[in-house]
Amino acid sequence: ADKKYAIDFSTPYYWANDVASNGSRSLSLATPNTDRMFSSFVNCVVIATIYALENDIDQERIMEMPLVPLFGGELSFALRDVLAYSGNYDHIYTKNFGSGLDGSTRGRNRLNEGGPLLYPLPSRDNELMDLST
C-alpha cells in the first residue's frame, strides 16, 4: 500500500523576479512532515545563512556566528558548520545564480537593510496560525 505523506516547507530561500500565474514564485526546501525536528532544523539552516549575511559573517569569520543550542547543547555548533561548508546567503546565491550583492539584479533576494525583516512563523500541518485569538 502506498503511504502518502504531507511535506513541510522551509522559509523561501529564492524569489523569482518573474511573476507566475499565482502572483509569485519562490523556492523552499521540502521535508517530510513525519520528522518535525528535522524540518525545524532545515528551516533554521536557511535562516542562519540569511542571519550571517545580515551580520557580515562569512566562511572566514564563522566563529562570530553564535552557538545556538536549539537542538541540544551537543549540536550548538551546527549552524557554524553550515556556514563553514556553504557560506552565508550571498555566497550560496552567487554560487548558484551567478549574481553578487548588486541589488538591481537581485530583486526580492537582496538583503533588506534599514527596515524590519519578516519571517514566517512555524505552523503545524502547513496551516496558517490564527494569532487573533
Contacts in CASP RR format, 6 or more apart in sequence:
PFRMAT RR
TARGET T0000
AUTHOR 0000-0000-0000
METHOD contacts of the structure
MODEL  1
ADKKYAIDFSTPYYWANDVASNGSRSLSLATPNTDRMFSSFVNCVVIATI
YALENDIDQERIMEMPLVPLFGGELSFALRDVLAYSGNYDHIYTKNFGSG
LDGSTRGRNRLNEGGPLLYPLPSRDNELMDLST
5 32 0 8 1.000
5 33 0 8 1.000
5 34 0 8 1.000
6 32 0 8 1.000
6 33 0 8 1.000
6 125 0 8 1.000
6 126 0 8 1.000
7 30 0 8 1.000
7 31 0 8 1.000
7 32 0 8 1.000
7 33 0 8 1.000
7 126 0 8 1.000
8 30 0 8 1.000
8 31 0 8 1.000
8 32 0 8 1.000
8 33 0 8 1.000
8 36 0 8 1.000
8 39 0 8 1.000
8 43 0 8 1.000
8 126 0 8 1.000
9 28 0 8 1.000
9 29 0 8 1.000
9 30 0 8 1.000
9 126 0 8 1.000
10 28 0 8 1.000
10 29 0 8 1.000
10 30 0 8 1.000
10 31 0 8 1.000
10 39 0 8 1.000
10 42 0 8 1.000
10 43 0 8 1.000
10 45 0 8 1.000
10 46 0 8 1.000
11 28 0 8 1.000
11 43 0 8 1.000
11 46 0 8 1.000
11 47 0 8 1.000
11 50 0 8 1.000
11 119 0 8 1.000
11 120 0 8 1.000
12 26 0 8 1.000
12 27 0 8 1.000
12 28 0 8 1.000
13 27 0 8 1.000
13 28 0 8 1.000
13 29 0 8 1.000
13 46 0 8 1.000
13 49 0 8 1.000
13 89 0 8 1.000
13 92 0 8 1.000
14 26 0 8 1.000
14 27 0 8 1.000
14 93 0 8 1.000
14 97 0 8 1.000
14 109 0 8 1.000
15 24 0 8 1.000
15 25 0 8 1.000
15 26 0 8 1.000
15 107 0 8 1.000
15 108 0 8 1.000
15 109 0 8 1.000
16 24 0 8 1.000
16 25 0 8 1.000
16 26 0 8 1.000
16 27 0 8 1.000
17 107 0 8 1.000
17 108 0 8 1.000
18 25 0 8 1.000
19 25 0 8 1.000
28 46 0 8 1.000
29 42 0 8 1.000
29 43 0 8 1.000
29 46 0 8 1.000
31 38 0 8 1.000
31 39 0 8 1.000
31 42 0 8 1.000
32 39 0 8 1.000
33 39 0 8 1.000
33 125 0 8 1.000
33 126 0 8 1.000
37 71 0 8 1.000
40 70 0 8 1.000
40 71 0 8 1.000
40 122 0 8 1.000
41 71 0 8 1.000
41 78 0 8 1.000
43 122 0 8 1.000
44 68 0 8 1.000
44 70 0 8 1.000
44 79 0 8 1.000
45 79 0 8 1.000
45 82 0 8 1.000
47 119 0 8 1.000
48 65 0 8 1.000
48 68 0 8 1.000
48 79 0 8 1.000
48 82 0 8 1.000
48 83 0 8 1.000
49 82 0 8 1.000
49 83 0 8 1.000
49 86 0 8 1.000
49 87 0 8 1.000
49 88 0 8 1.000
49 89 0 8 1.000
49 92 0 8 1.000
50 88 0 8 1.000
50 89 0 8 1.000
50 111 0 8 1.000
51 57 0 8 1.000
51 65 0 8 1.000
52 58 0 8 1.000
52 65 0 8 1.000
52 83 0 8 1.000
52 87 0 8 1.000
52 88 0 8 1.000
52 89 0 8 1.000
53 88 0 8 1.000
53 89 0 8 1.000
53 90 0 8 1.000
53 111 0 8 1.000
54 111 0 8 1.000
54 117 0 8 1.000
55 64 0 8 1.000
57 64 0 8 1.000
57 65 0 8 1.000
57 83 0 8 1.000
57 88 0 8 1.000
58 83 0 8 1.000
58 87 0 8 1.000
58 88 0 8 1.000
58 91 0 8 1.000
59 83 0 8 1.000
59 84 0 8 1.000
59 87 0 8 1.000
59 88 0 8 1.000
59 91 0 8 1.000
62 80 0 8 1.000
62 83 0 8 1.000
62 84 0 8 1.000
63 80 0 8 1.000
65 79 0 8 1.000
65 80 0 8 1.000
65 83 0 8 1.000
67 76 0 8 1.000
67 77 0 8 1.000
67 80 0 8 1.000
68 76 0 8 1.000
68 78 0 8 1.000
68 79 0 8 1.000
69 75 0 8 1.000
69 76 0 8 1.000
71 78 0 8 1.000
86 92 0 8 1.000
89 111 0 8 1.000
90 100 0 8 1.000
90 101 0 8 1.000
90 111 0 8 1.000
93 99 0 8 1.000
93 100 0 8 1.000
93 106 0 8 1.000
93 109 0 8 1.000
94 100 0 8 1.000
97 109 0 8 1.000
99 105 0 8 1.000
99 106 0 8 1.000
100 106 0 8 1.000
101 110 0 8 1.000
101 111 0 8 1.000
103 110 0 8 1.000
121 129 0 8 1.000
121 131 0 8 1.000
123 129 0 8 1.000
END
